[in-house]
C-alpha cells in the first residue's frame, strides 16, 4: 500500500508545511502547526467524483458561460436576510459561529421550520437527539410538520441523504462533530474539520443545495478549527451575545453574495429569537437627566445607519500610570486621539484616567466615532453635560483636522428621525440641502469642535 501523505497545517492561517516546526513561516505564530493526513482518493457520491466544485469538466471561455437565474431563498427573518445579502443562495455554504448559549441552534431551528413551508429542508444534528430537537421546537411553538431531522456524524452519510432526498436547504449542527471515514483523526481535529468542510462545500456546489454549518468559537472569541475553514465557505456570520444582555447581534464577517459588516439584531425571548426592527432604539435607552461624558454618534453598519451612545469617564489618577481603557472601541485610537487633543488643543489628560465605552454592548470599528469619543471625554473632563438632542460624528486626523465620513447625509436623516435637533459634523459632510428639524454645524478642526462644545455646556 502507498504510504499516506502527512502535512502540517497552521491553525491560524491555514498554511501547509512539509514538516513540523515551532513557528509558522507564513503568519509567524508559534505552536500552531497540526499534523493532518492527506487522502489520495477523492470521495464518490452516486458515481460522481467530488474532487472539484461544480460539474464542469472542460475549459470554457468566460464570455460563453451562460448565467443562470439564481433566486435567493427568503428565510422568513428579515434581519437574517439582510446580513445574508437578501437570502440564501442555492449552492452556497454559510457558516454561523458563536459562543455556547448565543442562540445558533435556536435561530437555525426557527429558520428551517419556516423554510420547510416552501421547500424541502433537512436538519442534521450530531450533538442533539431527535427528542431534544423536537422538545425545543415545541417549547418555542414552531411549526414542525414538514421538517426532516437526522442524527448523523459522517459527512459521507450526509451526502447520501442529500442526493436521495434532494432538500433545498440543509442545516448541519455542527461542523466540529462531522468526520470523514477516510481521515484518521478524531472529530473536531484540524484534519476532520478541514476535510469535512471541503467535502460538504463540493456537495453544495454540485447539488445546488444551500448548506448552513454551525461552528463553535474558542475562548479567545475566534472560530474553532483551521483558518482555512473561513476561506472554503461562501459566507461567515458571527452571532454575538453581550454578557448580561438579552439582545444578540448577527454580523457578516465574509459574504461572497452581499455586503460585509452587515448587522442584524435579535432579542432572545422564551419563544426564541425575535427580530429588532429598529436597532437604534435599544442602544439609545438614555436617562431623562443628562450626565457628563455622554454623547450620541451615528455608526454605519453594512447598508444602514445605527445610533449608539458613547460614554466616557475621566478621573484623577489614584497612583501609578494613568489608565486608558476602551470597551467596544479601538484602545490604540483612544491613546492616539488623546495625544492629538493635547498637541493641537492644549487639553492635557496626563494625570487623568480615561475610560470609554459603547453603551448597550455594541462594538464600533469605523473611524466615524472619533469625534464623538473626544467630545464625550471633554465633557467628562469639564464635568458638564452635553445637550440630549446633540449628535456627533467625524474622523479625526493626526494634524487635528476633521475628515469626512461616508454616507453623511443618511446619518443626519437617521438622527433627525430619532428626534435629534443638533449635529456637529465634518465640513465636507455639509448637507447638500437643509434637513428639516435638525441644525447642522460643520467643523474643520478639533479646536473648532471643542470651542463649539464649550459654548453648549456653559
Buried (B, 14 or more C-beta within 10 A) or exposed (E): EEEEEEBBBBBBBBBEBEEEEEEBEBBEBEEBBBBBBEBEEEBEBEEBEBEEBEEEEEEEEEEEEEEEEEEBBBBBBEBBBBBBBEBBBBBBBBBBBBBEEBBBBBBBBBBBBBBBEEBBBBBBBBBBEEEEBBEBBEEBEBEBEBBBBBBBBBBBBBBBBBBEBEBBBBBBBBBBBBBBEBBEBEBBBBBBBBBBBBBBBBBBBBBBBBBBBBBBBEEEEBBBBBBBBBEBBBBBBBBBBBEEBEBBBBBBBBBEBBEBBBBBBBBBEEEBBBBBEEBBEBBBEBEEEBBBBBBBBBBBBBBBBBBBBBBBBBEEEEEEEBEBEBEBBBEEBBEBBBEBBEBBBEBEBEEBBBBBBBBBBBBBEBBBBBBBBBBBBBBBBBEBBBBBBBBBBBBBBEEBBBBBBEBBEBBBBBBBBBEBBBBBBBBEBBBEEEBEEBEBBBBEBBBBBBEBBEEBBE
